Amino acid sequence: MKKILVINSGSSSLKYQLFNVDGDHYDAVAKGIAERIGGEGSNITLKIGDNKQTKVVDMPTHNEAFAEVINFLLSGPLKSIDELSAVGHRVLHGGEIFKDSVKITEDAMEKMESLKPLGPLHMPANISGIRAVQKMLPNVPQVAVFDTVFHQSMKKEAFMYALPLEYYTKHKIRRYGFHGISHAYVSEEAAKLIGKKGKIITCHLGNGASLAAVDNGKCVDTTMGFTPLAGIIMGTRSGDIDPFIALHLQKVLGLSADEVNTILNKQSGMYGICGYSDNRDVETRYEEGDEKCTLAMNMYVHSIVRFIGSYIAVLGGVDAIVFTAGVGENGSILRRLVMEKLAYLGIKLNEENNKKRGQTVEISTPDSRVKVFVIPTNEELMIAKDTMRLAF
């Protein structure tokens, strides 16, 4: 049996999950998060089954955070750090350099360092997490699993922008797409459910959200672009807008580029329309008839349906549609509204199944011409599997 630790490093957090791997069986035995790294009130949690422990501890950097992760794991699921077989990391951006997950070497680290300009908020934290593990566990193999890799199968006509060509050739400005680990996982699971790889549209709907068109296991298009700002409406992000709006805001309101960036990423989306970014709040008030939340919900649904329709055209049909991530897995009202808009495809809603939460379930009726599923995403499992594939 091997023990695989999966790490997801953010700018001020470090999520982790420990797997026992026996052949093809992956058992998630512990998970947790170190929060407020570098700030006041930093703390770490460890959850084993239903038992959750929390410890308040000073963690100035990711080095201390990872040390606390190991200390916590040694209090239960690990007897010794020598039991750790490998560590897998979620890394935001692989650019055009990485077209698959990779075993971490100094050469790979140098290439990841070069991609910091493409992910200035996330890449430094991802790299800090890797360096923290290297410092404490220098002989344990590590693997980087990139959120952009799944979308590298897109053709140029799908990922290129109609900008002067040199912006792509010299500066690599193109559509990269994100949430790739999640899209890969749920599209694979959906393929098992329908008995073929087929034509699948995956809807990763969380506070950040994206859709992907998957044909025979390969991504052919996705909604997020050069950054995670593009695509459908999100919790606080605008999604696609006329690009001149940003320039208009700068000229007319005298805003700086940073101020416009804050508006588009943190003050827009559902929050900008109705004052709530959490879909649970929006759905509750939608049911109560709140005018702003009704508008926000209708805009959200329209945005999702618009991309689903365009992806059906890109794919030349569709066999299955998948909802996943926090909103996709729990937003029963949102799913119902989307499916009602797609009734022309021969989709019928199974009302009882649509009420279920936290499980893989078909929410279309048996006679629906297109299958619709809720599939809880499991990015950590995908990372653990890639780590096993490449580390040994």
C-alpha distance (Angstrom), angle and dihedral (degrees) to the residues before:
residue distance angle dihedral
M1 . . .
K2 3.80 . .
K3 3.77 128.3 .
I4 3.81 115.7 -140.9
L5 3.80 121.6 -169.4
V6 3.81 116.7 -156.8
I7 3.81 118.6 -156.3
N8 3.81 129.5 -166.3
S9 3.81 109.5 -175.8
G10 3.80 120.8 -163.0
S11 3.79 128.5 -178.3
S12 3.82 91.9 -91.0
S13 3.79 102.6 8.1
L14 3.79 142.0 58.5
K15 3.81 119.5 -158.2
Y16 3.79 118.6 -165.4
Q17 3.79 140.6 -177.6
L18 3.81 130.0 -174.8
F19 3.81 121.7 -146.8
N20 3.78 130.4 -166.6
V21 3.80 106.1 -148.4
D22 3.78 121.1 -159.6
G23 3.80 111.3 171.0
D24 3.80 106.4 -58.0
H25 3.80 93.3 -15.7
Y26 3.82 117.4 101.7
D27 3.79 116.4 -169.9
A28 3.82 117.1 -170.9
V29 3.81 101.4 -146.0
A30 3.81 102.5 170.4
K31 3.78 141.3 6.7
G32 3.77 141.1 171.0
I33 3.77 148.2 140.0
A34 3.78 138.1 -112.1
E35 3.81 108.1 -145.2
R36 3.81 138.2 -167.4
I37 3.78 93.4 21.3
G38 3.80 108.2 -172.6
G39 3.81 92.8 15.5
E40 3.77 142.2 83.4
G41 3.77 119.7 -73.6
S42 3.79 95.2 23.9
N43 3.78 112.0 177.1
I44 3.79 142.5 169.8
T45 3.79 132.4 -144.7
L46 3.79 132.6 -158.6
K47 3.79 122.5 -165.4
I48 3.80 122.5 -168.2
G49 3.79 110.4 175.3
D50 3.80 106.6 -48.6
N51 3.80 93.2 -22.7
K52 3.81 113.8 100.9
Q53 3.80 125.7 -176.0
T54 3.81 127.0 -171.4
K55 3.78 127.9 -165.9
V56 3.80 127.8 -173.6
V57 3.79 108.4 -142.2
D58 3.80 137.8 155.1
M59 3.83 110.9 -101.8
P60 3.82 110.6 173.0
T61 3.83 93.8 172.0
H62 3.80 142.0 8.0
N63 3.83 88.1 -92.5
E64 3.78 91.6 66.7
A65 3.81 91.3 40.0
F66 3.79 93.1 55.8
A67 3.80 91.0 45.0
E68 3.81 88.1 55.4
V69 3.82 90.5 48.7
I70 3.80 89.4 55.7
N71 3.82 91.9 45.3
F72 3.79 90.4 51.8
L73 3.81 93.0 47.6
L74 3.81 90.3 49.1
S75 3.80 88.2 58.3
G76 3.81 90.3 68.4
P77 3.80 128.8 -17.5
L78 3.83 96.1 40.4
K79 3.79 126.3 54.2
S80 3.81 92.6 -173.7
I81 3.81 136.6 1.3
D82 3.80 85.4 -120.5
E83 3.81 86.4 74.4
L84 3.80 90.9 69.2
S85 3.80 109.2 102.3
A86 3.81 99.8 -175.0
V87 3.80 144.1 -22.2
G88 3.80 124.7 -129.4
H89 3.80 122.3 -159.6
R90 3.77 131.4 -158.2
V91 3.81 106.7 -135.3
L92 3.79 120.8 -171.7
H93 3.78 103.6 -145.3
G94 3.77 133.8 35.2
G95 3.80 94.5 164.7
E96 3.79 110.9 -164.5
I97 3.80 90.5 -48.9
F98 3.78 98.8 76.2
K99 3.79 117.3 51.1
D100 3.81 93.3 164.8
S101 3.78 138.2 21.8
V102 3.80 111.7 -78.1
K103 3.79 140.3 -151.8
I104 3.78 105.9 -113.5
T105 3.80 117.1 -108.1
E106 3.79 131.2 154.6
D107 3.80 88.5 -97.5
A108 3.80 90.0 54.5
M109 3.80 89.8 47.6
E110 3.80 91.7 53.1
K111 3.80 90.1 51.4
M112 3.80 91.1 49.3
E113 3.80 89.8 50.0
S114 3.82 88.2 55.3
L115 3.82 89.5 57.0
K116 3.81 95.0 59.3
P117 3.84 92.2 101.5
L118 3.81 89.2 59.6
G119 3.81 92.0 52.8
P120 3.80 107.2 22.6
L121 3.82 94.8 163.1
H122 3.80 99.8 43.9
M123 3.80 109.9 24.3
P124 3.83 96.9 66.1
A125 3.81 89.4 52.6
N126 3.82 92.8 45.9
I127 3.81 90.0 51.3
S128 3.82 92.1 45.9
G129 3.79 89.2 55.3
I130 3.80 91.6 52.4
R131 3.81 92.2 47.5
A132 3.82 90.6 49.9
V133 3.82 90.4 55.4
Q134 3.80 92.0 45.2
K135 3.81 90.1 53.4
M136 3.78 94.8 51.1
L137 3.82 100.4 31.6
P138 3.81 105.5 28.5
N139 3.80 94.9 162.8
V140 3.80 98.4 46.3
P141 3.83 113.3 99.1
Q142 3.80 115.4 -118.6
V143 3.80 131.6 -159.9
A144 3.81 129.6 -159.9
V145 3.83 116.2 -145.0
F146 3.80 112.6 -166.7
D147 3.79 126.2 -144.7
T148 3.81 91.0 -145.8
V149 3.82 100.7 50.1
F150 3.82 97.1 87.2
H151 3.80 89.6 60.1
Q152 3.81 94.4 51.7
S153 3.81 88.8 91.7
M154 3.82 90.3 71.7
K155 3.80 115.4 114.1
K156 3.78 122.0 -121.6
E157 3.79 93.3 -102.3
A158 3.81 87.8 60.3
F159 3.80 100.7 42.9
M160 3.80 102.8 34.6
Y161 3.81 122.7 94.0
A162 3.81 120.7 -142.9
L163 3.80 92.1 -114.4
P164 3.81 127.3 119.7
L165 3.80 103.6 -60.3
E166 3.80 94.0 -123.0
Y167 3.81 90.2 67.4
Y168 3.79 86.6 66.9
T169 3.79 99.3 36.8
K170 3.82 95.2 45.4
H171 3.79 104.3 25.4
K172 3.83 102.6 25.3
I173 3.79 93.8 -127.5
R174 3.80 104.2 167.9
R175 3.79 142.0 114.9
Y176 3.81 109.5 -69.2
G177 3.79 103.6 165.3
F178 3.79 126.3 -151.3
H179 3.84 140.0 -142.2
G180 3.81 83.8 60.2
I181 3.80 95.6 146.2
S182 3.81 90.0 54.9
H183 3.82 94.5 44.5
A184 3.81 89.6 49.9
Y185 3.80 93.0 50.6
V186 3.80 99.2 47.0
S187 3.81 94.0 41.7
E188 3.83 89.1 54.0
E189 3.81 90.9 48.8
A190 3.81 91.8 47.5
A191 3.81 90.4 50.7
K192 3.81 88.9 56.5
L193 3.81 90.5 51.0
I194 3.80 95.5 51.4
G195 3.79 93.9 38.9
K196 3.80 97.0 -119.9
K197 3.80 140.3 57.2
G198 3.80 90.3 -114.1
K199 3.79 128.0 145.3
I200 3.80 111.3 -40.0
I201 3.81 132.7 174.4
T202 3.80 113.0 -156.5
C203 3.81 120.6 -159.7
H204 3.82 113.1 -161.2
L205 3.79 100.1 -170.8
G206 3.78 117.5 -179.6
N207 3.79 132.0 119.5
G208 3.79 81.9 -61.4
A209 3.78 110.9 40.2
S210 3.78 141.4 -173.3
L211 3.78 142.1 165.4
A212 3.80 128.5 -143.1
A213 3.80 132.8 -163.0
V214 3.82 108.7 -141.0
D215 3.80 121.0 -168.3
N216 3.80 118.0 -172.8
G217 3.80 91.0 -21.9
K218 3.82 95.5 -47.8
C219 3.80 127.0 106.3
V220 3.80 110.9 -122.0
D221 3.82 98.8 172.4
T222 3.79 140.8 1.7
T223 3.79 136.5 -174.4
M224 3.81 102.7 -127.9
G225 3.78 114.4 78.4
F226 3.79 139.5 -177.8
T227 3.81 85.2 -19.3
P228 3.83 134.5 13.8
L229 3.83 89.1 -100.4
A230 3.81 94.8 84.5
G231 3.78 130.3 85.8
I232 3.79 129.4 31.0
I233 3.80 126.6 12.8
M234 3.82 111.4 -81.9
G235 3.79 138.9 -171.9
T236 3.81 96.2 -78.3
R237 3.84 102.2 -9.9
S238 3.77 122.6 92.8
G239 3.78 98.4 -139.2
D240 3.81 116.3 -155.8
I241 3.80 115.7 0.3
D242 3.78 135.2 158.6
P243 3.83 101.2 -75.2
F244 3.80 90.9 -136.4
I245 3.81 90.3 66.6
A246 3.81 89.9 77.5
L247 3.81 90.7 52.8
H248 3.81 90.8 44.8
L249 3.82 91.1 53.9
Q250 3.78 90.3 50.4
K251 3.80 93.9 48.6
V252 3.80 101.4 39.3
L253 3.82 100.3 35.2
G254 3.80 96.5 30.3
L255 3.79 92.5 -124.5
S256 3.78 123.6 162.8
A257 3.80 123.0 -123.0
D258 3.82 89.4 -105.9
E259 3.80 91.4 52.1
V260 3.80 91.9 50.6
N261 3.81 89.3 47.7
T262 3.81 89.7 54.0
I263 3.81 91.5 49.7
L264 3.80 94.3 49.9
N265 3.82 96.5 43.0
K266 3.80 104.7 32.9
Q267 3.80 109.7 18.8
S268 3.79 103.6 39.5
G269 3.81 135.9 64.6
M270 3.80 117.1 58.0
Y271 3.80 90.2 -20.0
G272 3.80 92.2 55.8
I273 3.80 92.5 51.4
C274 3.80 102.8 41.7
G275 3.81 108.0 6.5
Y276 3.81 95.2 -109.2
S277 3.81 127.2 96.6
D278 3.82 96.8 177.7
N279 3.80 109.5 88.6
R280 3.80 90.7 -146.6
D281 3.80 89.8 64.1
V282 3.80 91.8 44.5
E283 3.83 93.7 49.7
T284 3.81 92.1 47.6
R285 3.79 92.9 52.1
Y286 3.80 92.0 40.5
E287 3.80 87.6 59.0
E288 3.82 88.8 50.0
G289 3.80 90.8 53.7
D290 3.82 97.2 -110.6
E291 3.81 105.5 173.2
K292 3.81 98.5 -142.1
C293 3.80 94.0 44.0
T294 3.80 90.2 48.0
L295 3.80 89.5 53.4
A296 3.82 91.6 46.6
M297 3.82 92.3 49.1
N298 3.80 92.8 47.2
M299 3.80 90.9 49.3
Y300 3.81 91.0 48.5
V301 3.79 92.6 50.3
H302 3.82 92.0 46.5
S303 3.80 90.4 50.7
I304 3.82 92.5 51.8
V305 3.81 94.5 44.2
R306 3.81 91.6 48.2
F307 3.79 91.5 58.1
I308 3.80 94.1 41.5
G309 3.80 88.4 54.5
S310 3.78 93.0 49.4
Y311 3.80 91.6 47.3
I312 3.79 91.7 52.4
A313 3.81 85.8 57.5
V314 3.82 92.0 47.3
L315 3.81 92.2 48.5
G316 3.79 94.8 41.8
G317 3.80 91.2 -124.2
V318 3.79 137.6 -12.7
D319 3.80 134.8 -112.0
A320 3.80 99.7 -177.1
I321 3.79 142.7 7.6
V322 3.82 119.9 -154.0
F323 3.80 130.5 -158.9
T324 3.80 117.3 -159.3
A325 3.86 144.8 154.0
G326 3.81 125.9 51.5
V327 3.80 99.5 -46.6
G328 3.79 95.8 30.3
E329 3.80 92.3 51.6
N330 3.81 97.3 42.9
G331 3.80 107.9 23.9
S332 3.81 100.4 96.4
I333 3.81 93.4 164.9
L334 3.79 92.4 50.5
R335 3.81 91.7 48.8
R336 3.80 91.4 49.4
L337 3.81 92.5 50.4
V338 3.81 92.1 48.5
M339 3.80 92.4 48.6
E340 3.80 91.8 48.8
K341 3.80 88.6 56.5
L342 3.82 89.1 50.9
A343 3.81 95.6 50.2
Y344 3.82 88.9 111.7
L345 3.82 87.0 72.0
G346 3.79 90.1 62.5
I347 3.81 91.9 -101.2
K348 3.80 116.3 152.6
L349 3.80 124.0 -173.7
N350 3.80 122.4 -123.7
E351 3.80 97.2 -145.1
E352 3.81 96.2 -163.3
N353 3.80 95.2 48.9
N354 3.80 90.5 46.6
K355 3.81 89.2 62.5
K356 3.82 92.6 58.6
R357 3.81 120.3 102.4
G358 3.78 137.0 -162.7
Q359 3.78 97.7 19.7
T360 3.77 142.4 85.6
V361 3.79 107.3 -97.6
E362 3.79 139.9 157.3
I363 3.80 108.2 -122.4
S364 3.80 95.6 -175.1
T365 3.79 121.1 83.9
P366 3.84 120.6 -105.3
D367 3.81 91.0 -105.7
S368 3.81 95.1 52.6
R369 3.81 112.3 121.4
V370 3.82 90.0 -141.7
K371 3.80 121.3 43.7
V372 3.81 117.5 -130.9
F373 3.81 120.8 -163.9
V374 3.77 140.4 -178.8
I375 3.80 107.2 -144.3
P376 3.83 118.7 177.0
T377 3.78 107.5 -130.8
N378 3.79 121.4 -122.0
E379 3.78 109.8 -169.0
E380 3.81 92.1 161.1
L381 3.80 91.0 59.1
M382 3.82 90.8 51.0
I383 3.80 89.9 50.8
A384 3.80 91.4 48.3
K385 3.81 91.1 50.9
D386 3.80 93.1 49.6
T387 3.80 89.0 47.2
M388 3.81 90.4 54.5
R389 3.80 91.1 46.5
L390 3.80 95.1 52.7
A391 3.81 107.8 26.2
F392 3.81 99.2 64.8
